[in-house]
Amino acid sequence: MANRLIGFRAALLAGAILLGAGPALAEAVLHRGNAGEPQTLDQAHTSINIEEFILKDLYEGLTIYDASGKIVPGAAESWTVSDDGTVYTFKLRENAKWSDGSPVTAEDFVFSFTRVEDPKTAAGYANILYPIKNAEKVNKGELGLDQLGLKAVDATTLEVTLERPTPFFLELLAHQTALPVSKASVEKNGADFVKPGTMVSNGAFKLVSHVPNDNLVVEKNENYWDAANVKLDKVIFYPIDDQAASVRRFEAKEMDLVYNFSADQIERLKASYGEQVHVSPTLATYYYAFDTRQEPYSDVNVRRALSMAVDRDFLAKEIYSGSQLPAYSMVPPGMEGYEPATADFGALSQLDREDEALKLMKEAGYGEGGKPLKIEIRYNTNPNHERVATAVADMWKNTFGADVSMVNLDVSSHYAYLQEGGAFNVARAGWVADYADAENFLALSVSTNKTFNYGKFNNVEYDALMKQSYEERDPATRAKVLHEAEALLMKEQPIAPLLTQADLWLVSSKVQGWQDNAANQHLSRFLSVSE
């Protein structure tokens, strides 16, 4: 009997221990909708935010955005800047490690930045690091790689010399292009360094698996310097570009975060989910690009007429339920120290714009009484973009009698086509600020920007003004030069800004630590989940 009692007590004790351990053993998993399949997980070739969200969980730059969207130290614990603003000296964290346990070194950053500027890499976003001394010349093959303004002073000290003072340089370093790669891993594995089981990363998480068009799984990186404060064990990214399907999975509690739901659902979702619906104003512009290489889009009158005929108020109110605002400038409002230059027709009523548009189109010899106007609108698969394209098509049909068709591709294919220089008539695009400076939006239309100047706009005067802005040291004078450049851009209309954007998120009430911010930065390391 005594032995039985002891055994019974032991069983009870073991059960109590197991029950007590239960909650501690439960994995903290964040299910994150990501609005599309990434084209790449290679820092040197990334360009869109659905890649950025993943990459910034896997890697950590010298600087990062905190939960509120502010720049704070990342892999670098501190830095100093020379009196003339051209030399930055970064001190890396002594306990910064790669996921394989090896130390993150200054040489890793020298290797990473050099890799981006190496012409052989063909990095589409190499211009992000052009403020580094000689970076542009190196990237264009005019100087050798050893001429870059980069120096590993010792294992944990990185010195970066710039071409000129760059007020937003610390923000550039938080961009996904400036995320480091492990020199040892890339040299050993080549292009395969991005694969699950091979990737070595220095961020809060490490890549475990990737099933294209299904899911991508990252797990907590036990070697991350701040691992003790990372509350999630795992993040599962779901690359769903079907917005209705994403919302259904959120409503079924299968996903905790959904990025970019259909704007016509805002009121319904708010009625059901209240504060879980987030409409967050951001530094972003929704625009249409015209292919200036071909007629009739090589004609400024045609471009201006088409832009004028678009009723932006209708798009903002009827399609986006007021969550976005009409735009008449490429640079969105709210940029500190800069006043956007708006298109001259922005002050006219929509009826007056349409009358003026008809005159311009007639002068160009198209439309009623002239050559027929046949237009194809390209856009990336998304119900909101489809509704915008349908509305714009109707506006052009009604105003000019145009024959308008539409073609759509998934987000990765759409942007890959534009970035590779594919021919088109009119294409939908959007730009979210990489850093809070007007230059970030205006640099898209410089003739030498082969990646993001989708319509191949080439204007000598515009290029000269942008060049002048890079050489100007006085902030107020520089802002005036940029304003002048934007005024010219809005006169020429190689791009038609349509809307100033807001980010639409569904955030489950179980997600803790979320903060809306204009930079749209939401690293999983700052989030947690509660049942």
VOGU-3710 file (C-alpha; in Angstrom, 3 decimals, decimal comma):
1> manrligfra> 0,000/0,000/0,000  2,828/2,402/0,939  4,636/1,699/-2,323  1,403/2,272/-4,250  0,840/5,591/-2,461  4,365/6,715/-3,214  3,888/5,777/-6,865  0,539/7,630/-6,974  2,086/10,746/-5,412  5,011/10,568/-7,835
11> allagaillg> 2,588/10,355/-10,759  0,640/13,335/-9,444  3,847/15,319/-9,002  5,031/14,431/-12,512  1,641/15,432/-13,915  1,745/18,742/-12,048  5,223/19,429/-13,389  4,090/18,656/-16,927  0,951/20,751/-16,559  2,966/23,624/-15,155
21> agpalaeavl> 5,448/23,346/-17,976  2,718/23,271/-20,628  2,308/26,991/-21,265  6,070/27,558/-21,225  6,530/24,898/-23,893  3,919/26,400/-26,226  5,499/28,087/-29,227  4,827/31,778/-29,786  4,019/31,864/-33,511  3,061/34,925/-35,581
31> hrgnagepqt> 1,074/34,194/-38,745  1,846/37,040/-41,119  0,105/37,739/-44,439  2,561/39,241/-46,919  0,602/40,268/-50,062  2,771/38,405/-52,584  5,640/36,031/-53,310  9,124/37,620/-52,987  11,192/37,773/-56,170  14,366/37,272/-54,158
41> ldqahtsini> 15,889/37,069/-50,688  19,180/38,486/-51,927  19,834/41,981/-50,531  21,547/43,024/-53,751  18,476/42,305/-55,868  15,564/43,224/-53,604  13,265/46,117/-54,503  9,764/45,682/-53,016  8,370/45,837/-49,502  7,056/42,277/-49,356
51> eefilkdlye> 10,726/41,238/-49,616  11,761/43,924/-47,154  9,396/42,631/-44,451  11,062/39,204/-44,629  14,649/40,362/-45,079  14,526/42,725/-42,092  13,436/39,843/-39,874  16,392/37,787/-41,124  19,095/40,461/-41,240  20,032/43,590/-39,317
61> gltiydasgk> 21,716/46,637/-40,815  23,990/49,122/-39,090  20,829/51,082/-38,269  17,221/49,891/-38,040  13,716/51,290/-37,635  12,241/50,715/-34,188  8,593/49,881/-33,578  7,581/53,541/-33,915  9,415/53,993/-37,236  12,407/55,907/-35,833
71> ivpgaaeswt> 16,037/55,227/-36,755  17,963/53,560/-33,902  21,218/51,574/-33,590  21,157/48,091/-35,112  24,263/45,975/-35,681  26,219/49,152/-34,878  25,851/50,154/-31,232  27,132/53,693/-31,900  28,746/55,993/-34,455  30,512/59,313/-34,812
81> vsddgtvytf> 30,419/61,797/-37,695  33,262/64,083/-38,784  32,799/67,854/-38,526  32,332/68,186/-42,289  29,677/65,427/-42,316  31,537/63,154/-44,725  33,112/60,463/-42,524  31,007/58,074/-40,417  32,760/55,731/-38,009  30,563/52,851/-36,784
91> klrenakwsd> 31,285/50,695/-33,749  29,761/47,246/-34,164  28,324/45,400/-31,187  30,878/43,094/-29,591  28,193/40,393/-29,238  26,794/40,709/-32,785  26,860/37,219/-34,328  25,720/35,413/-37,433  23,209/32,598/-37,027  26,082/30,077/-37,310
101> gspvtaedfv> 27,700/31,630/-34,237  30,523/33,441/-36,030  31,065/37,158/-35,272  29,623/39,919/-37,464  32,620/41,982/-38,547  33,329/45,324/-40,189  34,756/43,345/-43,106  31,330/41,715/-43,620  29,843/45,177/-44,176  32,684/46,226/-46,489
111> fsftrvedpk> 32,114/43,020/-48,476  28,327/43,517/-48,547  28,371/47,143/-49,696  31,088/46,396/-52,257  29,035/43,491/-53,579  26,070/45,833/-54,149  28,222/48,339/-56,079  30,122/45,714/-58,090  28,872/46,094/-61,713  28,955/42,277/-62,039
121> taagyanily> 26,275/41,992/-59,346  23,874/44,198/-61,349  22,088/45,339/-58,202  18,960/47,241/-59,196  19,079/49,380/-56,054  22,822/50,142/-56,125  22,002/53,871/-56,131  20,850/53,640/-52,491  24,527/53,536/-51,517  25,732/56,131/-54,057
131> piknaekvnk> 26,442/58,671/-51,286  29,461/56,497/-50,395  32,595/57,968/-51,964  33,154/56,721/-55,527  30,167/54,333/-55,318  28,484/55,598/-58,485  31,718/55,510/-60,490  32,511/52,023/-59,205  29,000/50,827/-60,035  29,344/52,183/-63,579
141> gelgldqlgl> 32,695/50,468/-64,054  34,683/53,700/-64,119  36,748/52,859/-61,001  37,920/49,675/-59,316  36,125/48,149/-56,315  39,017/49,111/-54,049  38,217/52,798/-54,602  35,021/52,691/-52,533  35,020/54,855/-49,411  34,896/51,833/-47,103
151> kavdattlev> 37,433/50,721/-44,534  37,419/48,016/-41,876  39,598/49,743/-39,251  39,448/46,611/-37,101  36,993/43,739/-36,564  34,342/45,958/-34,958  35,106/49,394/-36,442  33,800/50,428/-39,859  34,727/53,738/-41,484  32,529/55,037/-44,316
161> tlerptpffl> 33,576/58,116/-46,312  30,897/59,940/-48,321  31,029/61,974/-51,524  29,297/64,853/-49,745  27,296/65,435/-46,545  24,121/63,341/-46,772  21,584/64,200/-44,047  19,586/61,000/-44,607  22,543/58,582/-44,706  21,558/56,791/-41,485
171> ellahqtalp> 18,141/56,114/-43,016  19,783/54,695/-46,146  21,664/52,242/-43,960  18,345/50,877/-42,655  17,225/50,043/-46,218  17,096/46,370/-47,213  19,844/46,934/-49,805  22,225/47,886/-46,972  21,569/44,699/-44,998  24,789/42,704/-44,606
181> vskasvekng> 25,570/39,260/-45,930  28,037/36,832/-44,370  31,188/37,108/-46,453  32,159/33,530/-45,552  28,751/32,155/-46,549  28,534/33,974/-49,888  32,088/33,020/-50,837  31,377/29,391/-49,937  27,842/29,000/-51,307  27,583/31,547/-54,124
191> adfvkpgtmv> 23,998/32,254/-55,213  22,771/29,413/-52,971  23,480/31,493/-49,845  19,788/32,517/-49,831  18,435/28,972/-49,486  16,879/27,499/-46,317  19,442/25,385/-44,487  22,249/27,383/-46,119  21,406/31,004/-45,304  23,475/32,575/-42,539
201> sngafklvsh> 21,812/35,716/-41,166  22,419/38,214/-38,355  18,862/39,300/-37,563  16,390/38,238/-34,899  15,282/35,250/-37,003  16,750/32,625/-39,299  15,269/31,023/-42,416  13,898/27,521/-41,874  11,832/26,738/-44,954  10,330/28,317/-48,054
211> vpndnlvvek> 7,602/26,746/-50,161  7,040/29,235/-53,027  3,491/30,628/-53,201  2,591/28,815/-49,984  4,623/29,895/-46,952  8,012/31,005/-45,686  9,024/30,116/-42,130  11,593/31,858/-39,948  12,542/30,880/-36,403  14,146/32,788/-33,563
221> nenywdaanv> 17,910/33,141/-34,006  19,448/32,059/-30,706  22,712/33,766/-31,704  21,107/37,190/-32,202  22,669/39,747/-29,839  19,268/40,713/-28,380  17,666/37,248/-28,506  16,623/37,527/-24,847  14,136/40,248/-25,792  12,702/38,535/-28,893
231> kldkvifypi> 9,316/37,207/-27,800  8,377/35,185/-30,885  9,663/31,667/-31,537  8,509/31,560/-35,140  7,032/33,747/-37,878  5,185/32,224/-40,830  4,836/34,505/-43,868  1,985/33,746/-46,270  2,529/35,243/-49,762  -1,153/35,753/-50,619
241> ddqaasvrrf> -1,934/38,443/-53,200  -5,645/37,514/-53,176  -6,934/40,167/-50,779  -10,322/38,547/-50,251  -8,637/35,261/-49,342  -6,333/37,094/-46,896  -9,297/38,723/-45,152  -11,109/35,374/-44,922  -8,071/33,791/-43,297  -7,832/36,699/-40,842
251> eakemdlvyn> -11,510/36,312/-39,978  -10,966/32,577/-39,491  -8,073/33,444/-37,117  -5,603/31,669/-39,398  -3,538/34,851/-39,889  -2,660/37,498/-37,299  -1,539/40,207/-39,729  -2,855/41,080/-43,185  -1,163/43,674/-45,366  -3,162/45,549/-48,026
261> fsadqierlk> -6,789/44,470/-47,884  -9,375/45,803/-50,318  -10,249/49,403/-49,434  -13,945/48,911/-50,145  -14,001/46,609/-47,116  -12,864/49,276/-44,626  -16,290/50,142/-43,205  -17,460/46,528/-43,001  -14,254/45,415/-41,313  -14,285/48,351/-38,892
271> asygeqvhvs> -17,854/47,459/-37,902  -16,758/43,899/-37,102  -13,181/44,319/-35,900  -12,908/47,922/-34,706  -9,360/48,857/-33,724  -7,934/45,771/-35,428  -8,384/47,715/-38,703  -5,434/50,080/-39,267  -5,405/52,868/-41,886  -1,945/54,384/-41,536
281> ptlatyyyaf> -0,913/57,494/-43,588  2,462/56,981/-45,190  5,047/58,729/-47,363  3,954/56,994/-50,541  2,636/57,888/-53,991  0,407/55,821/-56,272  1,093/56,771/-59,893  0,806/55,806/-63,552  3,930/55,834/-65,727  3,874/56,519/-69,464
291> dtrqepysdv> 6,361/54,810/-71,782  8,002/57,917/-73,277  9,964/55,805/-75,790  6,974/55,355/-78,052  4,177/57,394/-79,613  1,874/58,872/-78,562  3,343/58,861/-75,027  6,491/60,590/-76,276  4,240/63,650/-76,765  3,948/65,837/-73,664
301> nvrralsmav> 0,485/67,016/-74,762  -0,824/63,450/-74,789  0,683/62,686/-71,386  -0,740/65,862/-69,858  -4,149/65,269/-71,411  -4,381/61,712/-70,115  -3,281/62,808/-66,636  -5,757/65,705/-66,550  -8,657/63,466/-67,503  -8,209/61,280/-64,420
311> drdflakeiy> -10,668/62,253/-61,666  -8,478/61,714/-58,628  -11,240/62,717/-56,193  -13,352/59,847/-57,495  -10,493/57,381/-57,058  -9,819/58,535/-53,493  -13,424/58,629/-52,313  -15,163/55,897/-54,256  -12,440/53,286/-54,650  -10,359/53,895/-51,529
321> sgsqlpaysm> -13,194/54,996/-49,228  -11,273/58,138/-48,292  -8,253/56,164/-47,056  -6,091/57,816/-49,739  -5,896/61,408/-50,956  -5,819/62,918/-54,481  -2,227/63,616/-55,577  -0,896/66,250/-57,978  2,778/66,011/-56,983  5,212/63,127/-57,057
331> vppgmegyep> 6,559/63,946/-53,593  3,871/63,349/-50,947  3,108/66,069/-48,390  4,615/65,845/-44,915  8,296/65,797/-45,891  10,112/67,987/-43,371  11,671/71,087/-44,974  10,128/70,514/-48,400  7,033/71,904/-50,150  5,911/69,679/-53,052
341> atadfgalsq> 5,515/71,241/-56,507  2,027/70,427/-57,739  0,858/70,113/-61,346  -0,513/73,403/-62,668  -3,884/71,799/-63,452  -4,356/70,697/-59,848  -6,202/73,916/-59,009  -8,743/73,523/-61,844  -12,124/71,867/-61,473  -12,421/68,415/-63,021
351> ldredealkl> -14,662/69,764/-65,797  -12,129/72,462/-66,672  -9,364/69,878/-66,688  -11,287/67,699/-69,098  -11,918/70,658/-71,437  -8,208/71,504/-71,407  -7,331/67,824/-71,905  -9,494/67,662/-75,040  -7,686/70,700/-76,493  -4,256/69,189/-75,817
361> mkeagygegg> -5,221/65,835/-77,308  -6,593/67,544/-80,403  -3,325/69,507/-80,780  -1,453/66,212/-80,626  -3,641/64,836/-83,415  -5,388/62,106/-81,438  -8,906/61,411/-80,291  -12,041/62,813/-81,912  -11,282/63,840/-85,506  -7,710/62,593/-85,235
371> kplkieiryn> -5,799/59,330/-84,989  -7,487/56,655/-82,846  -6,160/56,358/-79,327  -5,516/52,764/-78,259  -4,194/52,338/-74,717  -3,175/49,315/-72,647  -2,997/49,753/-68,871  -0,711/47,352/-67,007  -1,128/46,770/-63,276  -0,172/44,228/-60,628
381> tnpnhervat> -2,893/41,821/-59,501  -4,898/43,454/-56,739  -8,630/44,323/-56,512  -7,895/47,975/-55,666  -5,548/48,370/-58,636  -8,060/46,651/-60,903  -10,799/49,041/-59,793  -8,512/52,051/-60,343  -7,548/50,797/-63,820  -11,198/50,162/-64,713
391> avadmwkntf> -12,206/53,650/-63,549  -9,320/55,347/-65,401  -10,135/53,348/-68,537  -13,723/54,621/-68,385  -12,510/58,210/-67,894  -10,266/57,979/-70,973  -12,999/56,324/-73,018  -15,563/58,951/-72,056  -13,226/61,931/-72,523  -11,288/60,938/-75,647
401> gadvsmvnld> -13,182/57,966/-77,094  -10,071/55,903/-76,405  -9,980/52,136/-76,858  -8,589/51,009/-73,504  -7,606/47,468/-72,507  -6,024/46,131/-69,338  -3,442/43,480/-68,516  -2,321/42,331/-65,083  0,476/40,212/-63,638  1,369/39,157/-60,099
411> vsshyaylqe> 3,338/41,796/-58,211  6,763/40,187/-58,727  6,284/39,658/-62,462  4,792/43,121/-62,963  7,737/44,952/-61,417  10,295/42,596/-62,943  8,869/43,443/-66,381  9,056/47,195/-65,753  12,534/47,063/-64,189  13,892/45,024/-67,084
421> ggafnvarag> 12,764/47,722/-69,529  9,762/45,995/-71,077  7,705/48,149/-73,455  4,243/49,287/-72,342  1,729/52,095/-72,811  0,672/52,984/-69,281  1,707/51,132/-66,128  0,601/51,325/-62,536  3,368/51,816/-59,951  3,759/52,937/-56,382
431> wvadyadaen> 6,666/54,345/-54,444  7,099/54,220/-50,681  9,805/56,462/-49,232  13,049/54,625/-48,574  14,042/57,687/-46,562  12,238/60,917/-45,700  13,694/63,157/-48,407  12,178/64,527/-51,628  15,181/63,273/-53,606  14,017/59,688/-53,024
441> flalsvstnk> 10,924/60,312/-55,172  12,500/62,628/-57,726  15,524/60,411/-58,414  13,145/57,872/-59,994  12,882/60,033/-63,129  16,582/60,751/-63,687  17,572/59,385/-67,107  20,424/57,310/-65,669  18,073/55,463/-63,276  17,794/52,316/-65,365
451> tfnygkfnnv> 15,806/50,347/-62,801  13,011/52,620/-61,603  12,621/55,134/-64,453  10,061/52,766/-65,952  8,962/55,085/-68,780  12,577/56,000/-69,674  11,973/59,747/-69,268  15,031/61,622/-70,544  15,181/65,370/-69,942  18,518/67,201/-69,884
461> eydalmkqsy> 17,192/70,108/-67,815  15,689/67,773/-65,223  18,904/65,759/-64,928  20,901/68,988/-64,488  18,651/70,189/-61,672  18,932/66,854/-59,867  22,721/66,945/-60,276  22,719/70,475/-58,833  20,695/69,269/-55,820  23,356/66,654/-55,061
471> eerdpatrak> 26,079/69,277/-55,062  24,198/71,856/-52,978  25,238/71,985/-49,294  22,700/74,534/-48,020  19,457/72,694/-47,070  17,114/75,580/-47,994  18,761/76,155/-51,377  18,784/72,405/-52,041  15,037/72,234/-51,282  14,398/75,047/-53,807
481> vlheaeallm> 16,373/73,195/-56,497  14,438/69,985/-55,844  11,174/71,944/-55,967  12,187/73,363/-59,359  12,984/69,858/-60,607  9,617/68,548/-59,428  7,816/71,492/-61,075  9,440/70,500/-64,377  8,474/66,856/-63,820  4,855/67,841/-63,189
491> keqpiapllt> 4,839/69,993/-66,332  6,166/67,126/-68,464  4,025/64,411/-66,784  6,092/61,333/-67,712  4,373/60,035/-64,614  0,884/60,913/-63,426  0,665/60,952/-59,616  -2,840/59,818/-58,689  -2,996/59,241/-54,940  -1,095/59,824/-51,722
501> qadlwlvssk> -1,250/56,452/-50,076  -2,098/55,005/-46,704  -1,114/51,515/-45,593  -4,004/49,199/-44,821  -3,360/46,523/-42,194  -5,467/44,081/-40,234  -3,791/43,490/-36,884  -5,237/40,844/-34,596  -5,951/41,903/-31,015  -3,635/39,073/-29,927
511> vqgwqdnaan> -0,651/40,912/-31,496  1,150/43,114/-28,977  3,732/45,847/-29,693  2,294/47,052/-33,003  2,661/50,770/-33,761  1,390/52,468/-36,908  4,131/54,602/-38,490  4,648/56,540/-41,737  7,710/54,451/-42,602  5,529/51,292/-42,575
521> qhlsrflsvs> 8,218/49,461/-40,612  7,042/46,548/-38,483  9,894/44,222/-37,526  8,645/41,001/-35,952  11,288/41,283/-33,215  9,218/44,069/-31,639  5,995/42,045/-31,687  4,527/39,322/-29,490  1,345/37,244/-29,477  -1,013/36,429/-26,647
531> e> -3,723/33,791/-26,695
//
